[in-house]
Amino acid sequence: MNDIEKNIVQFLTSRGFLDGKKTVKEKESLTETGVIDSIGLLQLVDYLESTYKIEIPMELITPENFDTLNGISQSVMNLKK
């Protein structure tokens, strides 16, 4: 798990989306497992934008890019370039 993925897990835990008992794998769907919903996704996007000083275009927020830790991490890394 890379640093971005760890930060996402910490954010999800701090906001109550994950408790200390539940874990999520890097390629596991955050929506299908019930970890995050649409409002949580918007909170996560806001967190990522402020933490990494990036702007995430709405058209980038797709299931391919924002449904797994791995996809989110890759999207953030691409936007930071």
PyMOL commands that place a pseudoatom at each C-alpha (Angstrom):
pseudoatom trace, name=CA, resn=MET, resi=1, chain=A, elem=C, hetatm=0, pos=[0.000, 0.000, 0.000]
pseudoatom trace, name=CA, resn=ASN, resi=2, chain=A, elem=C, hetatm=0, pos=[1.497, 3.347, -1.019]
pseudoatom trace, name=CA, resn=ASP, resi=3, chain=A, elem=C, hetatm=0, pos=[1.351, 6.608, 0.968]
pseudoatom trace, name=CA, resn=ILE, resi=4, chain=A, elem=C, hetatm=0, pos=[-1.676, 7.964, -0.910]
pseudoatom trace, name=CA, resn=GLU, resi=5, chain=A, elem=C, hetatm=0, pos=[-3.622, 4.759, -0.246]
pseudoatom trace, name=CA, resn=LYS, resi=6, chain=A, elem=C, hetatm=0, pos=[-2.630, 4.901, 3.443]
pseudoatom trace, name=CA, resn=ASN, resi=7, chain=A, elem=C, hetatm=0, pos=[-3.833, 8.520, 3.631]
pseudoatom trace, name=CA, resn=ILE, resi=8, chain=A, elem=C, hetatm=0, pos=[-7.145, 7.531, 2.040]
pseudoatom trace, name=CA, resn=VAL, resi=9, chain=A, elem=C, hetatm=0, pos=[-7.623, 4.714, 4.574]
pseudoatom trace, name=CA, resn=GLN, resi=10, chain=A, elem=C, hetatm=0, pos=[-6.788, 7.113, 7.425]
pseudoatom trace, name=CA, resn=PHE, resi=11, chain=A, elem=C, hetatm=0, pos=[-9.326, 9.613, 6.061]
pseudoatom trace, name=CA, resn=LEU, resi=12, chain=A, elem=C, hetatm=0, pos=[-12.017, 6.933, 5.706]
pseudoatom trace, name=CA, resn=THR, resi=13, chain=A, elem=C, hetatm=0, pos=[-11.328, 5.711, 9.236]
pseudoatom trace, name=CA, resn=SER, resi=14, chain=A, elem=C, hetatm=0, pos=[-11.339, 9.207, 10.749]
pseudoatom trace, name=CA, resn=ARG, resi=15, chain=A, elem=C, hetatm=0, pos=[-14.686, 9.999, 9.098]
pseudoatom trace, name=CA, resn=GLY, resi=16, chain=A, elem=C, hetatm=0, pos=[-16.306, 6.747, 10.228]
pseudoatom trace, name=CA, resn=PHE, resi=17, chain=A, elem=C, hetatm=0, pos=[-16.472, 5.077, 6.815]
pseudoatom trace, name=CA, resn=LEU, resi=18, chain=A, elem=C, hetatm=0, pos=[-14.124, 2.369, 8.082]
pseudoatom trace, name=CA, resn=ASP, resi=19, chain=A, elem=C, hetatm=0, pos=[-13.927, 1.139, 11.617]
pseudoatom trace, name=CA, resn=GLY, resi=20, chain=A, elem=C, hetatm=0, pos=[-10.856, -0.403, 13.168]
pseudoatom trace, name=CA, resn=LYS, resi=21, chain=A, elem=C, hetatm=0, pos=[-12.101, -3.915, 12.386]
pseudoatom trace, name=CA, resn=LYS, resi=22, chain=A, elem=C, hetatm=0, pos=[-12.853, -3.535, 8.678]
pseudoatom trace, name=CA, resn=THR, resi=23, chain=A, elem=C, hetatm=0, pos=[-10.083, -3.351, 6.135]
pseudoatom trace, name=CA, resn=VAL, resi=24, chain=A, elem=C, hetatm=0, pos=[-10.174, -2.721, 2.425]
pseudoatom trace, name=CA, resn=LYS, resi=25, chain=A, elem=C, hetatm=0, pos=[-7.836, -4.138, -0.186]
pseudoatom trace, name=CA, resn=GLU, resi=26, chain=A, elem=C, hetatm=0, pos=[-6.160, -1.972, -2.822]
pseudoatom trace, name=CA, resn=LYS, resi=27, chain=A, elem=C, hetatm=0, pos=[-8.317, -3.271, -5.692]
pseudoatom trace, name=CA, resn=GLU, resi=28, chain=A, elem=C, hetatm=0, pos=[-11.539, -3.857, -3.750]
pseudoatom trace, name=CA, resn=SER, resi=29, chain=A, elem=C, hetatm=0, pos=[-14.576, -1.758, -4.671]
pseudoatom trace, name=CA, resn=LEU, resi=30, chain=A, elem=C, hetatm=0, pos=[-15.298, 0.888, -2.053]
pseudoatom trace, name=CA, resn=THR, resi=31, chain=A, elem=C, hetatm=0, pos=[-18.918, 1.203, -3.179]
pseudoatom trace, name=CA, resn=GLU, resi=32, chain=A, elem=C, hetatm=0, pos=[-19.731, -2.492, -3.540]
pseudoatom trace, name=CA, resn=THR, resi=33, chain=A, elem=C, hetatm=0, pos=[-18.359, -3.204, -0.057]
pseudoatom trace, name=CA, resn=GLY, resi=34, chain=A, elem=C, hetatm=0, pos=[-20.438, -0.353, 1.359]
pseudoatom trace, name=CA, resn=VAL, resi=35, chain=A, elem=C, hetatm=0, pos=[-17.421, 1.581, 2.580]
pseudoatom trace, name=CA, resn=ILE, resi=36, chain=A, elem=C, hetatm=0, pos=[-18.314, 4.799, 0.792]
pseudoatom trace, name=CA, resn=ASP, resi=37, chain=A, elem=C, hetatm=0, pos=[-21.392, 6.383, -0.777]
pseudoatom trace, name=CA, resn=SER, resi=38, chain=A, elem=C, hetatm=0, pos=[-21.805, 9.405, -3.051]
pseudoatom trace, name=CA, resn=ILE, resi=39, chain=A, elem=C, hetatm=0, pos=[-21.598, 11.931, -0.215]
pseudoatom trace, name=CA, resn=GLY, resi=40, chain=A, elem=C, hetatm=0, pos=[-18.538, 10.194, 1.167]
pseudoatom trace, name=CA, resn=LEU, resi=41, chain=A, elem=C, hetatm=0, pos=[-16.984, 10.284, -2.274]
pseudoatom trace, name=CA, resn=LEU, resi=42, chain=A, elem=C, hetatm=0, pos=[-17.450, 14.049, -2.453]
pseudoatom trace, name=CA, resn=GLN, resi=43, chain=A, elem=C, hetatm=0, pos=[-15.849, 14.404, 0.993]
pseudoatom trace, name=CA, resn=LEU, resi=44, chain=A, elem=C, hetatm=0, pos=[-12.946, 12.235, -0.156]
pseudoatom trace, name=CA, resn=VAL, resi=45, chain=A, elem=C, hetatm=0, pos=[-12.474, 14.311, -3.319]
pseudoatom trace, name=CA, resn=ASP, resi=46, chain=A, elem=C, hetatm=0, pos=[-12.409, 17.511, -1.234]
pseudoatom trace, name=CA, resn=TYR, resi=47, chain=A, elem=C, hetatm=0, pos=[-9.859, 15.940, 1.128]
pseudoatom trace, name=CA, resn=LEU, resi=48, chain=A, elem=C, hetatm=0, pos=[-7.623, 14.810, -1.751]
pseudoatom trace, name=CA, resn=GLU, resi=49, chain=A, elem=C, hetatm=0, pos=[-7.776, 18.206, -3.448]
pseudoatom trace, name=CA, resn=SER, resi=50, chain=A, elem=C, hetatm=0, pos=[-6.764, 20.065, -0.291]
pseudoatom trace, name=CA, resn=THR, resi=51, chain=A, elem=C, hetatm=0, pos=[-4.161, 17.514, 0.824]
pseudoatom trace, name=CA, resn=TYR, resi=52, chain=A, elem=C, hetatm=0, pos=[-2.389, 17.139, -2.502]
pseudoatom trace, name=CA, resn=LYS, resi=53, chain=A, elem=C, hetatm=0, pos=[-3.038, 20.662, -3.856]
pseudoatom trace, name=CA, resn=ILE, resi=54, chain=A, elem=C, hetatm=0, pos=[-4.727, 19.337, -6.997]
pseudoatom trace, name=CA, resn=GLU, resi=55, chain=A, elem=C, hetatm=0, pos=[-8.021, 19.909, -8.759]
pseudoatom trace, name=CA, resn=ILE, resi=56, chain=A, elem=C, hetatm=0, pos=[-9.975, 16.786, -9.628]
pseudoatom trace, name=CA, resn=PRO, resi=57, chain=A, elem=C, hetatm=0, pos=[-12.212, 17.369, -12.655]
pseudoatom trace, name=CA, resn=MET, resi=58, chain=A, elem=C, hetatm=0, pos=[-15.709, 15.883, -12.311]
pseudoatom trace, name=CA, resn=GLU, resi=59, chain=A, elem=C, hetatm=0, pos=[-15.246, 13.883, -15.522]
pseudoatom trace, name=CA, resn=LEU, resi=60, chain=A, elem=C, hetatm=0, pos=[-12.345, 12.042, -13.835]
pseudoatom trace, name=CA, resn=ILE, resi=61, chain=A, elem=C, hetatm=0, pos=[-14.613, 10.782, -11.049]
pseudoatom trace, name=CA, resn=THR, resi=62, chain=A, elem=C, hetatm=0, pos=[-15.651, 7.502, -12.649]
pseudoatom trace, name=CA, resn=PRO, resi=63, chain=A, elem=C, hetatm=0, pos=[-15.908, 3.964, -11.264]
pseudoatom trace, name=CA, resn=GLU, resi=64, chain=A, elem=C, hetatm=0, pos=[-12.662, 3.098, -13.057]
pseudoatom trace, name=CA, resn=ASN, resi=65, chain=A, elem=C, hetatm=0, pos=[-10.797, 5.937, -11.332]
pseudoatom trace, name=CA, resn=PHE, resi=66, chain=A, elem=C, hetatm=0, pos=[-12.537, 6.385, -7.983]
pseudoatom trace, name=CA, resn=ASP, resi=67, chain=A, elem=C, hetatm=0, pos=[-13.898, 3.041, -6.791]
pseudoatom trace, name=CA, resn=THR, resi=68, chain=A, elem=C, hetatm=0, pos=[-10.716, 1.398, -5.478]
pseudoatom trace, name=CA, resn=LEU, resi=69, chain=A, elem=C, hetatm=0, pos=[-7.782, 2.590, -3.410]
pseudoatom trace, name=CA, resn=ASN, resi=70, chain=A, elem=C, hetatm=0, pos=[-5.513, 1.728, -6.315]
pseudoatom trace, name=CA, resn=GLY, resi=71, chain=A, elem=C, hetatm=0, pos=[-7.585, 3.681, -8.856]
pseudoatom trace, name=CA, resn=ILE, resi=72, chain=A, elem=C, hetatm=0, pos=[-7.851, 6.736, -6.621]
pseudoatom trace, name=CA, resn=SER, resi=73, chain=A, elem=C, hetatm=0, pos=[-4.135, 6.657, -5.877]
pseudoatom trace, name=CA, resn=GLN, resi=74, chain=A, elem=C, hetatm=0, pos=[-3.244, 6.419, -9.572]
pseudoatom trace, name=CA, resn=SER, resi=75, chain=A, elem=C, hetatm=0, pos=[-5.583, 9.309, -10.399]
pseudoatom trace, name=CA, resn=VAL, resi=76, chain=A, elem=C, hetatm=0, pos=[-4.021, 11.498, -7.711]
pseudoatom trace, name=CA, resn=MET, resi=77, chain=A, elem=C, hetatm=0, pos=[-0.485, 10.632, -8.861]
pseudoatom trace, name=CA, resn=ASN, resi=78, chain=A, elem=C, hetatm=0, pos=[-1.402, 11.475, -12.471]
pseudoatom trace, name=CA, resn=LEU, resi=79, chain=A, elem=C, hetatm=0, pos=[-2.864, 14.838, -11.431]
pseudoatom trace, name=CA, resn=LYS, resi=80, chain=A, elem=C, hetatm=0, pos=[0.206, 15.712, -9.362]
pseudoatom trace, name=CA, resn=LYS, resi=81, chain=A, elem=C, hetatm=0, pos=[2.487, 15.460, -12.430]
for i in range(1, 81): cmd.bond("trace and resi %d" % i, "trace and resi %d" % (i + 1))
show_as sticks, trace
zoom trace
